Amino acid sequence: MPTQRSEFERLMAQLDYSLFIVTAAGDGQRSGCLVGFASQVSIHPARFLICLSVKNRTFEVAQRAAVLVVHFVPRQAEELAVLFGGQTGDETDKFAQCEWREGPNGTPVLTSLPDWFAGRILERLDFGDHWGFLLEPVEGEAHRSGSPLTFRRAKWIEPGHEP
């Protein structure tokens, strides 16, 4: 008989949610990663929750950041998804391989991803192997750049760090 955990994993495997690239800057460092665990969690006031793996360098930088930038990743930006999801910032300067500009609090904004928002970090929540960062949107741009890159479409990307 299957365990409750395996049943839960089977249910979760059915989900196909949008992926995001999150960037952070703190203490003179910058980092960014591909993120799948994210959701709007309130309309009034506007709030968004982004979850970062504790094994990811971006998590370490985000712990010292005041703002995170959440980039919406359209299907045609798969190359950036591979860069930010398949490379680790411990070994690669991802920002040397793409175009970006400084956004709020010096946080990188990827210029080839026109849909993004910057969120002030209100809370950091320990969820286990991921931490949640509750964000209050403070700036952004919406251009509706196309259909989102989803988890199933990007499932082949090997993580830059151990899962």
DSSP file (Angstrom, degrees, kcal/mol; ACC not computed):
  #  RESIDUE AA STRUCTURE BP1 BP2  ACC     N-H-->O    O-->H-N    N-H-->O    O-->H-N    TCO  KAPPA ALPHA  PHI   PSI    X-CA   Y-CA   Z-CA
    1    1 A M              0   0    0      0, 0.0     2,-0.0     0, 0.0     0, 0.0   0.000 360.0 360.0 360.0 133.7    0.0    0.0    0.0
    2    2 A P        -     0   0    0      0, 0.0     2,-0.1     0, 0.0     0, 0.0  -0.318 360.0-117.1 -66.3 147.7    1.4    3.4   -0.9
    3    3 A T     >  -     0   0    0      1,-0.1     4,-2.0     4,-0.0     5,-0.2  -0.384  23.2-111.3 -77.9 162.1    2.4    5.8    1.9
    4    4 A Q  H  > S+     0   0    0      1,-0.2     4,-2.5     2,-0.2     5,-0.2   0.870 119.4  56.2 -60.4 -35.9    0.6    9.1    2.4
    5    5 A R  H  > S+     0   0    0      1,-0.2     4,-2.6     2,-0.2    -1,-0.2   0.929 106.7  47.3 -63.4 -45.1    3.9   10.8    1.4
    6    6 A S  H  > S+     0   0    0      2,-0.2     4,-2.1     1,-0.2    -1,-0.2   0.871 111.7  51.5 -66.5 -34.5    4.0    9.0   -2.0
    7    7 A E  H  X S+     0   0    0     -4,-2.0     4,-2.2     2,-0.2    -1,-0.2   0.916 110.5  48.9 -65.3 -42.2    0.3    9.8   -2.6
    8    8 A F  H  X S+     0   0    0     -4,-2.5     4,-2.7     1,-0.2    -2,-0.2   0.928 110.3  50.8 -61.4 -45.4    1.1   13.5   -1.8
    9    9 A E  H  X S+     0   0    0     -4,-2.6     4,-1.8     1,-0.2    -1,-0.2   0.882 109.2  51.4 -60.9 -38.8    4.0   13.4   -4.2
   10   10 A R  H  < S+     0   0    0     -4,-2.1     4,-0.4     2,-0.2    -1,-0.2   0.895 110.8  48.2 -65.0 -40.1    1.9   11.9   -6.9
   11   11 A L  H >< S+     0   0    0     -4,-2.2     3,-1.4     1,-0.2     4,-0.4   0.929 111.1  49.8 -64.9 -44.2   -0.7   14.6   -6.5
   12   12 A M  H >< S+     0   0    0     -4,-2.7     3,-1.5     1,-0.3    -1,-0.2   0.816  99.7  66.2 -65.2 -30.2    2.0   17.3   -6.6
   13   13 A A  T 3< S+     0   0    0     -4,-1.8    -1,-0.3     1,-0.3    -2,-0.2   0.683  92.9  63.0 -65.3 -16.6    3.4   15.9   -9.8
   14   14 A Q  T <  S+     0   0    0     -3,-1.4    -1,-0.3    -4,-0.4    -2,-0.2   0.687  83.1  99.0 -80.5 -17.8    0.1   16.8  -11.5
   15   15 A L    <   -     0   0    0     -3,-1.5     2,-0.3    -4,-0.4   137,-0.0  -0.398  49.2-173.2 -72.3 145.6    0.7   20.6  -10.9
   16   16 A D        +     0   0    0    135,-0.1     2,-0.2    -2,-0.1    -1,-0.1  -0.705  20.3 170.3-137.6  84.1    2.1   22.7  -13.7
   17   17 A Y        -     0   0    0     -2,-0.3   134,-2.3     1,-0.1   135,-0.1  -0.546  37.2 -90.7-101.0 161.0    2.8   26.1  -12.2
   18   18 A S  B     -A  150   0A   0    132,-0.2     2,-0.3    -2,-0.2   132,-0.2  -0.321  36.7-135.9 -66.9 147.3    4.6   29.2  -13.6
   19   19 A L        -     0   0    0    130,-2.5    54,-1.2    54,-0.3     2,-0.3  -0.765  18.8-166.2-103.3 153.3    8.4   29.6  -13.0
   20   20 A F  E     -BC  35  72B   0     15,-2.5    15,-3.6    -2,-0.3     2,-0.5  -0.929  19.4-133.9-132.9 154.9   10.0   32.8  -11.9
   21   21 A I  E     -BC  34  71B   0     50,-1.9    50,-3.1    -2,-0.3     2,-0.4  -0.976  26.0-162.8-108.5 125.7   13.6   34.1  -11.7
   22   22 A V  E     -BC  33  70B   0     11,-2.7    11,-2.1    -2,-0.5     2,-0.3  -0.907   3.6-165.8-110.4 133.6   14.2   35.9   -8.4
   23   23 A T  E     -BC  32  69B   0     46,-2.4    46,-2.3    -2,-0.4     2,-0.3  -0.893   5.9-176.0-118.7 152.0   17.2   38.2   -7.9
   24   24 A A  E     -BC  31  68B   0      7,-2.7     7,-2.2    -2,-0.3     2,-0.3  -0.969  10.3-165.3-142.5 153.6   18.6   39.5   -4.6
   25   25 A A  E     +B   30   0B   0     42,-0.6    41,-0.5    -2,-0.3    42,-0.4  -0.986  21.9 147.1-142.3 133.7   21.3   42.0   -3.5
   26   26 A G  E >   +B   29   0B   0      3,-2.3     3,-1.9    -2,-0.3    39,-0.2  -0.922  63.0   3.9-166.0 139.9   22.7   42.3   -0.1
   27   27 A D  T 3  S-     0   0    0     37,-0.3     3,-0.1    -2,-0.3    38,-0.1   0.856 129.6 -52.9  51.7  41.2   26.1   43.2    1.5
   28   28 A G  T 3  S+     0   0    0      1,-0.3     2,-0.3     0, 0.0    -1,-0.3   0.528 117.7 107.4  77.4   5.3   27.7   44.0   -1.8
   29   29 A Q  E <   -B   26   0B   0     -3,-1.9    -3,-2.3    32,-0.1     2,-0.3  -0.819  48.6-163.0-113.2 155.5   26.7   40.6   -3.3
   30   30 A R  E     +B   25   0B   0     -2,-0.3     2,-0.3    -5,-0.2    -5,-0.2  -0.970  13.4 165.7-134.1 153.4   24.0   39.7   -5.9
   31   31 A S  E     -B   24   0B   0     -7,-2.2    -7,-2.7    -2,-0.3     2,-0.3  -0.971  10.7-170.7-157.4 165.5   22.4   36.4   -6.8
   32   32 A G  E     +B   23   0B   0     -2,-0.3     2,-0.3    -9,-0.2    -9,-0.2  -0.977   5.1 178.0-161.8 152.3   19.5   35.0   -8.7
   33   33 A C  E     -B   22   0B   0    -11,-2.1   -11,-2.7    -2,-0.3     2,-0.4  -0.981  35.9 -97.9-153.3 162.6   17.8   31.7   -9.2
   34   34 A L  E     -B   21   0B   0     50,-1.3     2,-0.4    -2,-0.3   -13,-0.2  -0.704  43.1-164.5 -82.4 133.6   14.9   29.9  -10.9
   35   35 A V  E     +B   20   0B   0    -15,-3.6   -15,-2.5    -2,-0.4    17,-0.1  -0.969  27.3 171.5-129.3 136.3   11.9   29.5   -8.5
   36   36 A G        +     0   0    0     -2,-0.4     2,-1.0    15,-0.2    -1,-0.1   0.632  66.1  78.5-111.6 -23.1    8.8   27.3   -8.7
   37   37 A F        +     0   0    0     14,-0.4    14,-2.5   -17,-0.1     2,-0.3  -0.766  67.4 117.5 -93.6 100.7    7.3   27.8   -5.3
   38   38 A A  E     +D   50   0B   0     -2,-1.0     2,-0.3    12,-0.2    12,-0.2  -0.985  28.4 164.6-161.2 150.0    5.5   31.1   -5.4
   39   39 A S  E     -D   49   0B   0     10,-2.2    10,-3.2    -2,-0.3     2,-0.4  -0.956  41.8-107.1-166.5 147.3    2.1   32.6   -5.1
   40   40 A Q  E     -D   48   0B   0     -2,-0.3     8,-0.3     8,-0.2     3,-0.1  -0.660  35.8-178.9 -68.8 134.2    0.1   35.8   -4.7
   41   41 A V  E     +     0   0B   0      6,-1.9     2,-0.3    -2,-0.4     7,-0.2   0.460  58.9  22.2-120.6  -4.5   -1.2   35.4   -1.1
   42   42 A S  E   > -D   47   0B   0      5,-1.2     5,-1.8     1,-0.1    -1,-0.3  -0.963  45.2-164.6-160.1 145.8   -3.3   38.6   -0.7
   43   43 A I  T   5S+     0   0    0     -2,-0.3    -1,-0.1     1,-0.3     3,-0.1   0.855  82.6  55.1 -94.2 -49.5   -5.1   41.2   -2.9
   44   44 A H  T   5S+     0   0    0      1,-0.4    -1,-0.3     2,-0.1     2,-0.1  -0.916 121.7  22.4-129.0 103.6   -5.6   44.0   -0.3
   45   45 A P  T   5S-     0   0    0      0, 0.0    -1,-0.4     0, 0.0     2,-0.2   0.544 110.5-120.5 -77.5 156.5   -3.0   44.6    0.8
   46   46 A A  T   5 +     0   0    0     -2,-0.1     2,-0.3    -3,-0.1    -3,-0.2  -0.468  43.9 167.3 -65.9 127.3   -1.0   43.2   -2.1
   47   47 A R  E   < -D   42   0B   0     -5,-1.8    -6,-1.9    -2,-0.2    -5,-1.2  -0.995  17.8-170.6-144.2 146.5    1.3   40.4   -1.0
   48   48 A F  E     -DE  40 135B   0     87,-1.8    87,-3.4    -2,-0.3     2,-0.5  -0.995  12.0-147.7-137.6 140.3    3.3   37.7   -2.8
   49   49 A L  E     -DE  39 134B   0    -10,-3.2   -10,-2.2    -2,-0.3     2,-0.4  -0.945  14.0-176.8-113.1 125.3    5.2   34.7   -1.3
   50   50 A I  E     -DE  38 133B   0     83,-1.9    83,-2.9    -2,-0.5     2,-0.5  -0.970  12.3-151.5-118.8 136.3    8.4   33.5   -2.9
   51   51 A C  E     - E   0 132B   0    -14,-2.5   -14,-0.4    -2,-0.4     2,-0.4  -0.928   8.9-166.2-114.8 130.8   10.1   30.4   -1.6
   52   52 A L  E     - E   0 131B   0     79,-2.5    79,-2.4    -2,-0.5     2,-0.1  -0.923  25.1-114.4-117.2 137.9   13.9   29.8   -1.8
   53   53 A S  E >   - E   0 130B   0     -2,-0.4     3,-1.5    77,-0.2     6,-0.4  -0.443  17.9-134.7 -66.8 137.9   15.8   26.6   -1.3
   54   54 A V  T 3  S+     0   0    0     75,-2.4    -1,-0.1     1,-0.3    76,-0.1   0.664 105.4  60.7 -68.1 -14.9   18.1   26.7    1.7
   55   55 A K  T 3  S+     0   0    0     74,-0.4     2,-0.3   107,-0.1    -1,-0.3   0.505  87.6  95.6 -86.9  -5.4   20.8   25.1   -0.5
   56   56 A N  S X> S-     0   0    0     -3,-1.5     4,-1.1     1,-0.1     3,-0.8  -0.669  73.9-137.5 -94.4 139.3   20.7   27.9   -3.0
   57   57 A R  H 3> S+     0   0    0     -2,-0.3     4,-2.1     1,-0.2     5,-0.2   0.844 105.0  64.1 -59.7 -33.9   23.2   30.8   -2.9
   58   58 A T  H 3> S+     0   0    0      1,-0.2     4,-3.0     2,-0.2    -1,-0.2   0.859  96.7  57.4 -60.5 -34.4   20.3   33.2   -3.6
   59   59 A F  H <> S+     0   0    0     -3,-0.8     4,-1.6    -6,-0.4    -1,-0.2   0.931 105.9  49.5 -59.1 -45.6   18.8   32.2   -0.2
   60   60 A E  H  < S+     0   0    0     -4,-1.1     4,-0.5     1,-0.2    -2,-0.2   0.918 114.5  43.4 -61.6 -44.6   22.0   33.3    1.5
   61   61 A V  H >< S+     0   0    0     -4,-2.1     3,-1.6     1,-0.2     4,-0.4   0.908 110.4  56.3 -68.1 -40.8   22.0   36.7   -0.2
   62   62 A A  H >< S+     0   0    0     -4,-3.0     3,-0.9     1,-0.3    -1,-0.2   0.784  95.7  65.9 -62.5 -27.4   18.2   37.1    0.3
   63   63 A Q  T 3< S+     0   0    0     -4,-1.6    -1,-0.3     1,-0.2    -2,-0.2   0.768 110.1  37.2 -64.6 -23.7   18.7   36.7    4.0
   64   64 A R  T <  S+     0   0    0     -3,-1.6   -37,-0.3    -4,-0.5    -1,-0.2   0.354 102.0  98.7-107.2   3.2   20.7   40.0    3.9
   65   65 A A    <   -     0   0    0     -3,-0.9   -39,-0.2    -4,-0.4     3,-0.1  -0.525  54.2-160.2 -93.0 157.6   18.5   41.7    1.4
   66   66 A A  S    S+     0   0    0    -41,-0.5    55,-2.6     1,-0.2     2,-0.3   0.611  81.5  32.4-101.2 -22.1   15.7   44.3    1.9
   67   67 A V  E     - F   0 120B   0    -42,-0.4   -42,-0.6    53,-0.3     2,-0.4  -0.976  61.1-160.8-137.7 144.7   14.1   43.7   -1.6
   68   68 A L  E     -CF  24 119B   0     51,-2.2    51,-3.1    -2,-0.3     2,-0.5  -0.960  15.0-141.6-119.5 146.9   13.7   40.8   -4.0
   69   69 A V  E     -CF  23 118B   0    -46,-2.3   -46,-2.4    -2,-0.4     2,-0.6  -0.948  12.0-157.9-108.8 126.7   12.9   41.2   -7.7
   70   70 A V  E     -CF  22 117B   0     47,-3.1    47,-1.9    -2,-0.5     2,-0.5  -0.913   7.8-163.3-107.0 115.5   10.5   38.6   -9.1
   71   71 A H  E     -CF  21 116B   0    -50,-3.1   -50,-1.9    -2,-0.6     2,-0.4  -0.854  15.8-134.4-102.0 131.1   10.8   38.2  -12.9
   72   72 A F  E     -C   20   0B   0     43,-2.8    43,-0.4    -2,-0.5   -52,-0.2  -0.711  22.2-145.5 -80.3 131.7    8.0   36.4  -14.9
   73   73 A V        -     0   0    0    -54,-1.2    76,-3.6    -2,-0.4   -54,-0.3  -0.878   9.0-155.5-107.7 110.7    9.6   34.0  -17.3
   74   74 A P  B >   -H  148   0C   0      0, 0.0     3,-2.2     0, 0.0    73,-0.1  -0.417  32.8-104.7 -78.6 161.8    7.9   33.5  -20.7
   75   75 A R  G >  S+     0   0    0     72,-2.6     3,-1.0     1,-0.3    71,-0.1   0.856 118.9  60.7 -52.9 -39.2    8.4   30.3  -22.7
   76   76 A Q  G 3  S+     0   0    0      1,-0.3     3,-0.3    71,-0.3    -1,-0.3   0.522  92.8  68.0 -71.9  -2.5   10.7   32.0  -25.1
   77   77 A A  G X>  +     0   0    0     -3,-2.2     4,-1.7     1,-0.2     3,-0.6  -0.019  58.2 125.8-102.9  29.4   13.2   32.8  -22.3
   78   78 A E  H <>  +     0   0    0     -3,-1.0     4,-2.3     1,-0.2    -1,-0.2   0.830  66.6  62.1 -57.5 -33.8   14.1   29.2  -21.7
   79   79 A E  H 3> S+     0   0    0     -3,-0.3     4,-2.1     1,-0.2    -1,-0.2   0.909 104.9  46.3 -60.4 -42.7   17.8   30.1  -22.1
   80   80 A L  H <> S+     0   0    0     -3,-0.6     4,-2.9     2,-0.2     5,-0.3   0.873 109.5  55.2 -66.7 -36.2   17.7   32.4  -19.0
   81   81 A A  H  X S+     0   0    0     -4,-1.7     4,-1.9     1,-0.2     5,-0.3   0.895 108.3  48.6 -62.3 -39.4   15.8   29.7  -17.1
   82   82 A V  H  X S+     0   0    0     -4,-2.3     4,-2.6     3,-0.2     5,-0.3   0.917 112.6  48.4 -66.3 -42.5   18.6   27.3  -17.8
   83   83 A L  H  X S+     0   0    0     -4,-2.1     4,-0.9     1,-0.2    -2,-0.2   0.946 120.3  35.5 -61.6 -49.5   21.2   29.9  -16.7
   84   84 A F  H  < S+     0   0    0     -4,-2.9   -50,-1.3     1,-0.2    -1,-0.2   0.663 128.8  35.5 -84.0 -15.8   19.4   30.8  -13.5
   85   85 A G  H  < S+     0   0    0     -4,-1.9    75,-1.5    -5,-0.3    76,-0.3   0.703 121.7  41.4-104.5 -25.9   18.2   27.3  -12.8
   86   86 A G  H  < S+     0   0    0     -4,-2.6     2,-0.3    -5,-0.3    -3,-0.2   0.493 107.0  63.3-104.2  -4.9   21.0   25.1  -14.0
   87   87 A Q  S  < S-     0   0    0     -4,-0.9     2,-0.4    -5,-0.3    73,-0.4  -0.895  73.3-134.4-117.1 149.1   24.0   27.0  -12.8
   88   88 A T    >>  -     0   0    0     -2,-0.3     4,-2.0    72,-0.3     3,-1.7  -0.869  10.6-138.6-102.8 138.2   25.0   27.8   -9.2
   89   89 A G  T 34 S+     0   0    0     -2,-0.4    -1,-0.1     1,-0.3   -33,-0.0   0.611 100.1  73.5 -66.9 -11.6   26.1   31.2   -8.2
   90   90 A D  T 34 S+     0   0    0      1,-0.1    -1,-0.3     3,-0.0     3,-0.1   0.769 116.1  18.5 -69.4 -24.7   28.8   29.6   -6.1
   91   91 A E  T <4 S+     0   0    0     -3,-1.7     2,-0.4     1,-0.2    -2,-0.2   0.609 123.8  51.2-118.8 -20.2   30.6   28.8   -9.4
   92   92 A T     <  -     0   0    0     -4,-2.0     2,-1.3     3,-0.0    -1,-0.2  -0.970  64.2-138.8-130.7 134.7   29.2   31.1  -12.0
   93   93 A D    >   -     0   0    0     -2,-0.4     3,-1.3     1,-0.2     4,-0.4  -0.765  25.3-175.6 -86.1  93.3   28.6   34.9  -12.3
   94   94 A K  G >  S+     0   0    0     -2,-1.3     3,-1.4     1,-0.3    -1,-0.2   0.824  77.5  61.4 -60.6 -32.8   25.2   34.6  -13.9
   95   95 A F  G >  S+     0   0    0      1,-0.3     3,-0.7     2,-0.2    -1,-0.3   0.687  94.2  62.0 -72.9 -17.9   25.0   38.3  -14.3
   96   96 A A  G <  S+     0   0    0     -3,-1.3    -1,-0.3     1,-0.2    -2,-0.2   0.621 103.8  52.5 -76.2 -12.9   28.1   38.4  -16.5
   97   97 A Q  G <  S+     0   0    0     -3,-1.4     2,-0.3    -4,-0.4    -1,-0.2   0.281 112.8  37.1-107.7   9.0   26.1   36.2  -19.0
   98   98 A C  S <  S-     0   0    0     -3,-0.7     2,-0.4    -4,-0.1    12,-0.0  -0.965  84.8 -97.0-151.5 166.7   23.0   38.3  -19.3
   99   99 A E        +     0   0    0     -2,-0.3    12,-1.2    -3,-0.0    13,-0.6  -0.729  50.8 151.6 -91.1 137.2   21.9   42.0  -19.5
  100  100 A W  E     -I  110   0D   0     -2,-0.4     2,-0.3    10,-0.3    10,-0.2  -0.967  27.1-152.8-154.2 165.9   20.6   43.6  -16.4
  101  101 A R  E     -I  109   0D   0      8,-2.1     8,-2.9    -2,-0.3     2,-0.3  -0.931  36.9 -89.6-137.6 162.9   20.3   46.9  -14.6
  102  102 A E  E     +I  108   0D   0     -2,-0.3     5,-0.1     6,-0.2     3,-0.1  -0.592  46.4 179.8 -76.0 133.0   20.2   48.0  -11.0
  103  103 A G    >   -     0   0    0      4,-2.5     3,-1.9    -2,-0.3     4,-0.2  -0.232  48.6 -20.4-110.0-156.7   16.7   48.1   -9.6
  104  104 A P  G >  S+     0   0    0      0, 0.0     3,-2.0     0, 0.0    -1,-0.3  -0.220 134.7   1.6 -54.1 135.5   15.4   49.0   -6.1
  105  105 A N  G 3  S-     0   0    0      1,-0.3   -39,-0.1    -3,-0.1   -38,-0.1   0.732 130.8 -65.4  57.0  26.1   18.1   48.7   -3.4
  106  106 A G  G <  S+     0   0    0     -3,-1.9    -1,-0.3     1,-0.3   -80,-0.1   0.580  91.3 154.0  76.9   9.7   20.6   47.7   -6.1
  107  107 A T    <   -     0   0    0     -3,-2.0    -4,-2.5    -4,-0.2    -1,-0.3  -0.553  49.8-107.3 -74.3 131.5   18.7   44.5   -6.8
  108  108 A P  E     -I  102   0D   0      0, 0.0     2,-0.5     0, 0.0    -6,-0.2  -0.324  27.6-161.4 -63.3 136.0   19.3   43.3  -10.4
  109  109 A V  E     -I  101   0D   0     -8,-2.9    -8,-2.1    -6,-0.1     2,-0.6  -0.987  20.3-131.9-113.8 120.6   16.5   43.6  -12.9
  110  110 A L  E >   -I  100   0D   0     -2,-0.5     3,-1.6   -10,-0.2   -10,-0.3  -0.626  13.5-154.3 -76.3 115.7   17.0   41.3  -15.9
  111  111 A T  T 3  S+     0   0    0    -12,-1.2    -1,-0.2    -2,-0.6   -11,-0.2   0.700  88.7  60.1 -71.5 -19.1   16.4   43.6  -18.9
  112  112 A S  T 3  S+     0   0    0    -13,-0.6    -1,-0.3     1,-0.2   -12,-0.1   0.514  94.9  69.3 -85.6  -2.5   15.3   40.8  -21.3
  113  113 A L    <   -     0   0    0     -3,-1.6    -1,-0.2     1,-0.1   -41,-0.1  -0.869  64.6-176.8-113.2  96.2   12.4   39.9  -19.0
  114  114 A P        +     0   0    0      0, 0.0     2,-0.7     0, 0.0    -1,-0.1   0.604  63.5  73.5 -74.7 -11.5   10.0   42.8  -19.3
  115  115 A D        +     0   0    0    -43,-0.4   -43,-2.8    27,-0.2     2,-0.3  -0.901  67.3 122.2-106.3 113.3    7.5   41.6  -16.7
  116  116 A W  E     -FG  71 141B   0     25,-2.1    25,-2.5    -2,-0.7     2,-0.3  -0.981  37.6-156.6-158.5 162.0    8.8   41.9  -13.1
  117  117 A F  E     -FG  70 140B   0    -47,-1.9   -47,-3.1    -2,-0.3     2,-0.4  -0.990  15.2-136.2-145.0 150.9    8.1   43.4   -9.7
  118  118 A A  E     -FG  69 139B   0     21,-3.0    20,-3.1    -2,-0.3    21,-1.2  -0.875  23.0-163.5-101.6 136.8   10.3   44.4   -6.8
  119  119 A G  E     -FG  68 137B   0    -51,-3.1   -51,-2.2    -2,-0.4     2,-0.3  -0.981  18.3-131.0-127.1 130.5    9.0   43.4   -3.4
  120  120 A R  E     -FG  67 136B   0     16,-2.7    16,-2.1    -2,-0.4     2,-0.6  -0.610  35.3-115.7 -72.3 131.3   10.1   44.7    0.0
  121  121 A I  E     + G   0 135B   0    -55,-2.6    14,-0.2    -2,-0.3     3,-0.1  -0.594  39.7 171.3 -74.9 117.2   10.7   41.7    2.3
  122  122 A L  E     +     0   0B   0     12,-3.4     2,-0.3    -2,-0.6    -1,-0.2   0.814  64.8   3.3 -92.3 -38.2    8.1   41.9    5.1
  123  123 A E  E     - G   0 134B   0     11,-1.0    11,-2.2     2,-0.0     2,-0.4  -0.991  53.8-146.5-148.9 152.7    8.8   38.5    6.7
  124  124 A R  E     - G   0 133B   0     -2,-0.3     2,-0.5     9,-0.2     9,-0.2  -0.995  23.5-167.9-119.9 126.3   11.1   35.4    6.4
  125  125 A L  E     - G   0 132B   0      7,-3.0     7,-3.2    -2,-0.4     2,-0.7  -0.961  18.8-134.6-125.3 126.4    9.4   32.1    7.2
  126  126 A D  E     + G   0 131B   0     -2,-0.5     5,-0.2     5,-0.2     3,-0.1  -0.684  29.6 166.5 -80.4 114.8   11.2   28.8    7.7
  127  127 A F        -     0   0    0      3,-2.0     2,-0.5    -2,-0.7     4,-0.2   0.315  56.7 -97.4-108.6   5.7    9.2   26.1    5.9
  128  128 A G  S    S+     0   0    0      2,-0.2    -1,-0.2     1,-0.1   -74,-0.1  -0.956 104.7  11.0 117.4-115.5   11.9   23.3    6.1
  129  129 A D  S    S+     0   0    0     -2,-0.5   -75,-2.4    -3,-0.1   -74,-0.4   0.545 134.4  45.8 -79.4  -4.2   14.1   22.9    3.0
  130  130 A H  E    S-E   53   0B   0    -77,-0.3    -3,-2.0   -76,-0.1     2,-0.4  -0.962  73.2-146.0-130.1 151.2   12.7   26.2    1.7
  131  131 A W  E     -EG  52 126B   0    -79,-2.4   -79,-2.5    -2,-0.3     2,-0.4  -0.941  17.0-133.5-113.3 141.6   12.1   29.6    3.3
  132  132 A G  E     -EG  51 125B   0     -7,-3.2    -7,-3.0    -2,-0.4     2,-0.6  -0.767  11.1-159.0 -94.1 139.5    9.3   31.8    2.4
  133  133 A F  E     -EG  50 124B   0    -83,-2.9   -83,-1.9    -2,-0.4     2,-0.5  -0.963  10.7-148.5-118.0 111.9    9.8   35.5    1.7
  134  134 A L  E     -EG  49 123B   0    -11,-2.2   -12,-3.4    -2,-0.6   -11,-1.0  -0.707  21.8-160.5 -84.2 123.2    6.7   37.5    2.1
  135  135 A L  E     -EG  48 121B   0    -87,-3.4   -87,-1.8    -2,-0.5   -14,-0.2  -0.834  21.8-156.6-114.0 142.4    6.8   40.5   -0.3
  136  136 A E  E     - G   0 120B   0    -16,-2.1   -16,-2.7    -2,-0.4   -89,-0.2  -0.970  35.0-121.6-108.5 113.6    5.1   43.8   -0.5
  137  137 A P  E     + G   0 119B   0      0, 0.0   -18,-0.3     0, 0.0     3,-0.1  -0.306  40.7 164.1 -59.5 134.2    5.3   45.0   -4.1
  138  138 A V  E     +     0   0B   0    -20,-3.1     2,-0.3     1,-0.5   -19,-0.2   0.539  63.0   1.2-124.9 -17.7    7.0   48.5   -4.4
  139  139 A E  E     + G   0 118B   0    -21,-1.2   -21,-3.0   -35,-0.0    -1,-0.5  -0.974  68.5 134.7-164.1 159.1    7.8   48.8   -8.1
  140  140 A G  E     - G   0 117B   0     -2,-0.3     2,-0.3   -23,-0.3   -23,-0.2  -0.968  36.3-117.9 171.1 176.8    7.4   46.9  -11.3
  141  141 A E  E     - G   0 116B   0    -25,-2.5   -25,-2.1    -2,-0.3     2,-0.5  -0.998  14.3-163.2-141.3 138.0    6.6   46.7  -15.0
  142  142 A A        +     0   0    0     -2,-0.3   -27,-0.2   -27,-0.2    -2,-0.0  -0.965  26.1 149.4-126.6 115.2    3.9   44.7  -16.8
  143  143 A H        -     0   0    0     -2,-0.5    -1,-0.1     3,-0.0   -28,-0.1   0.410  53.9-125.8-120.4  -4.6    4.1   44.1  -20.5
  144  144 A R        -     0   0    0      1,-0.1     3,-0.1     2,-0.1    -2,-0.1   0.982  33.6-174.6  53.0  66.3    2.4   40.7  -20.8
  145  145 A S        -     0   0    0      1,-0.2     2,-0.2   -73,-0.1    -1,-0.1   0.378  43.9 -76.4 -79.7   2.1    5.3   39.2  -22.7
  146  146 A G  S    S-     0   0    0    -72,-0.1    -1,-0.2   -71,-0.1    -2,-0.1  -0.735  73.2 -22.1 133.8 179.4    3.8   35.8  -23.4
  147  147 A S  S    S-     0   0    0     -2,-0.2   -72,-2.6     1,-0.1   -71,-0.3  -0.333  73.5-106.5 -62.2 141.6    2.8   32.5  -22.0
  148  148 A P  B     -H   74   0C   0      0, 0.0     2,-0.5     0, 0.0    -1,-0.1  -0.350  22.6-114.1 -73.3 149.6    4.7   31.5  -18.9
  149  149 A L        -     0   0    0    -76,-3.6  -130,-2.5  -130,-0.3     2,-0.2  -0.713  44.2-154.8 -74.3 127.9    7.4   29.0  -18.7
  150  150 A T  B  >  -A   18   0A   0     -2,-0.5     4,-1.8  -132,-0.2  -132,-0.2  -0.654  25.8-106.5-111.3 165.9    6.0   26.2  -16.5
  151  151 A F  H  > S+     0   0    0   -134,-2.3     4,-0.5     1,-0.2     3,-0.2   0.900 117.5  49.7 -54.5 -48.5    7.4   23.6  -14.3
  152  152 A R  H >4 S+     0   0    0      1,-0.2     3,-0.7     2,-0.2    -1,-0.2   0.890 110.3  50.3 -62.8 -38.8    6.6   20.7  -16.7
  153  153 A R  H 34 S+     0   0    0      1,-0.2     3,-0.3     2,-0.1    -1,-0.2   0.830 119.2  37.6 -68.2 -30.9    8.1   22.4  -19.7
  154  154 A A  H >< S+     0   0    0     -4,-1.8     3,-2.2    -3,-0.2    -1,-0.2   0.285  81.3 110.7-103.2   9.0   11.4   23.2  -17.7
  155  155 A K  T <<  +     0   0    0     -3,-0.7    -1,-0.2    -4,-0.5    -2,-0.1   0.749  69.3  65.2 -58.5 -24.9   11.5   19.9  -15.8
  156  156 A W  T 3  S+     0   0    0     -3,-0.3     2,-0.4    -4,-0.2    -1,-0.3   0.642  74.3 108.2 -74.1 -14.9   14.6   18.8  -17.8
  157  157 A I    <   -     0   0    0     -3,-2.2    -3,-0.0     1,-0.1     3,-0.0  -0.505  69.5-136.1 -68.7 121.9   16.7   21.6  -16.4
  158  158 A E        -     0   0    0     -2,-0.4    -2,-0.1     1,-0.1    -1,-0.1  -0.671  27.3-111.0 -77.6 126.1   19.3   20.0  -13.9
  159  159 A P        -     0   0    0      0, 0.0   -73,-0.2     0, 0.0   -71,-0.1  -0.247  12.6-133.2 -59.3 143.9   19.5   22.1  -10.7
  160  160 A G  S    S+     0   0    0    -75,-1.5     2,-0.3   -73,-0.4   -72,-0.3   0.684  93.8  36.6 -71.2 -17.5   22.7   24.0  -10.2
  161  161 A H  S    S-     0   0    0    -76,-0.3  -105,-0.1   -74,-0.1  -106,-0.0  -0.863 107.6 -79.8-126.6 164.5   22.8   22.8   -6.6
  162  162 A E              0   0    0     -2,-0.3  -107,-0.1     1,-0.2    -2,-0.1  -0.402 360.0 360.0 -63.9 138.1   21.7   19.5   -5.1
  163  163 A P              0   0    0      0, 0.0    -1,-0.2     0, 0.0  -108,-0.1   0.504 360.0 360.0 -67.6 360.0   17.9   19.3   -4.7
